[in-house]
Amino acid sequence: MLNRVVLVGRLTRDPDLRYTPNGVAVANFNIAVNRPFSNQQGEREADFINCVVWRRPAENLANYMKKGSMIGVDGRVQTRNFEGQDGKRVYVTEIVADSVQFLETKGSQGGGQYQSDGYQNNQNQYQQNPFSSNQNQGFNQNQNQNQEDPFKNNGEPIDISDDDLPF
């Protein structure tokens, strides 16, 4: 049997971080996930999915992400029920997240805004990896040679024809 869920969407509200009586962190959150098709009016619809995450990932989510942040959730579907305040049985279906990935930087809600030096930071991460094998040494040396940005002192537009594009 298999119960696995992978979602990518945006937080519809700030995560709600609480602690159990034993001190375990738990965060409830809701994400909007776009459907891959349009309705009859040509509009894209979204599903709003309740999720929960526990322990350190719950604290990280609450501390670093807020309404509108794009996240990825890997987890499982869970149903539970309890007796409500009115005495009726309440059924809840939610995603219990095993991991939550932050898919954009803290200040870039709305997408498309990235740190200007993000690419170079990634290059430095790979160059300083002490676990890299000798097979990757040539690749790292090529990165060192091409690290300088050829456009850093030139603010003019770049002329690119359709023939230059790889797609």
C-alpha positions in Angstrom: 0.0 0.0 0.0 1.1 3.5 -0.7 0.1 6.8 0.9 2.3 9.6 -0.5 1.6 13.2 -1.4 3.7 15.8 -3.1 2.3 19.3 -3.4 3.6 22.7 -4.5 1.6 25.8 -3.7 1.4 29.0 -1.8 0.5 29.5 1.9 -3.0 31.0 2.2 -2.3 32.4 5.7 0.6 32.6 8.1 1.3 29.1 9.7 -0.2 28.6 13.1 2.6 27.4 15.4 1.6 25.8 18.7 3.2 23.5 21.3 1.8 20.3 22.8 1.7 20.0 26.6 5.0 18.0 26.2 6.6 20.9 24.4 6.5 19.4 20.8 6.0 22.1 18.1 3.2 21.6 15.6 2.2 24.0 12.8 -1.1 24.0 10.9 -1.1 25.6 7.5 -3.2 25.8 4.4 -1.8 25.9 0.8 -3.4 26.8 -2.4 -2.5 24.4 -5.3 -3.4 25.4 -8.8 -5.3 22.8 -10.9 -3.5 21.9 -14.2 -6.6 22.8 -16.3 -9.0 25.7 -16.7 -12.7 25.6 -16.0 -15.4 26.3 -18.7 -15.0 30.1 -18.3 -11.2 29.7 -19.0 -10.2 30.5 -15.4 -7.7 28.5 -13.4 -9.0 27.1 -10.2 -7.1 26.1 -7.1 -7.6 23.5 -4.3 -7.0 24.7 -0.7 -5.4 21.9 1.3 -5.0 21.7 5.1 -1.6 20.5 6.2 0.2 19.9 9.5 3.9 19.6 10.3 5.6 18.6 13.5 8.8 19.5 15.5 11.7 21.5 14.0 10.2 21.8 10.5 7.1 23.3 12.1 9.2 26.0 13.8 11.2 26.7 10.7 8.0 27.1 8.6 6.4 29.5 11.1 9.6 31.5 11.5 10.6 31.9 7.8 7.4 31.6 5.7 4.2 33.7 5.7 1.1 34.1 3.7 1.9 34.0 0.0 5.1 32.1 0.3 5.6 29.2 -2.2 6.4 25.9 -0.5 6.7 22.3 -1.4 5.2 19.6 0.8 6.1 15.9 0.9 3.9 13.8 3.2 0.9 11.6 3.5 -2.9 11.9 3.7 -4.4 11.3 7.1 -8.0 11.3 8.3 -9.0 11.7 11.9 -12.2 12.5 13.9 -13.1 13.9 17.2 -16.2 15.1 19.1 -16.9 18.8 18.5 -18.1 21.3 21.1 -21.6 20.7 19.9 -21.3 17.0 20.6 -21.3 16.0 16.9 -18.5 13.9 15.3 -16.1 16.1 13.3 -14.0 14.4 10.5 -10.8 16.0 9.3 -8.7 15.1 6.3 -5.3 16.7 6.1 -1.7 16.2 4.8 0.8 15.3 7.4 4.0 16.8 6.1 7.2 14.7 6.4 9.2 17.7 5.0 8.5 21.2 3.8 10.7 22.9 1.3 11.0 26.7 1.0 10.8 27.4 -2.8 11.6 31.1 -2.6 13.6 33.4 -0.4 12.1 35.0 2.6 11.4 38.4 1.1 10.4 37.3 -2.5 6.7 36.5 -2.1 5.1 36.8 -5.5 7.8 34.8 -7.3 10.3 35.9 -9.8 12.5 37.9 -7.4 15.8 36.2 -6.5 19.0 37.3 -4.9 21.2 38.9 -7.5 24.2 36.7 -6.4 22.3 33.5 -5.9 23.9 31.7 -8.8 27.4 32.6 -7.7 26.6 31.5 -4.2 25.6 28.1 -5.6 28.9 27.9 -7.5 30.8 28.6 -4.3 28.9 25.9 -2.4 30.1 23.3 -4.9 33.6 24.5 -5.1 34.1 24.3 -1.4 32.6 20.8 -1.0 35.2 18.7 0.8 33.5 15.5 -0.4 33.9 16.1 -4.1 35.7 13.4 -6.0 38.6 13.8 -8.4 36.3 13.4 -11.3 34.6 16.7 -10.4 37.9 18.7 -10.1 37.8 19.7 -13.8 34.3 20.9 -13.5 35.2 23.0 -10.4 38.2 24.5 -12.2 36.0 25.6 -15.1 33.6 27.3 -12.7 36.5 29.3 -11.2 37.5 30.5 -14.7 34.0 31.6 -15.6 33.0 33.1 -12.2 33.4 36.7 -13.3 30.1 38.2 -14.6 30.7 39.4 -18.1 27.7 41.9 -17.8 28.5 43.5 -14.4 29.7 46.8 -15.8 27.3 47.1 -18.7 23.7 48.0 -18.0 22.7 48.0 -21.7 20.1 45.6 -23.2 21.4 42.4 -24.8 20.5 41.7 -28.4 19.6 38.1 -28.8 18.0 36.6 -31.9 15.7 33.6 -31.9 18.5 31.5 -33.5 20.5 32.0 -30.3 17.9 30.4 -28.0 18.3 26.7 -27.2 14.5 26.0 -27.5 
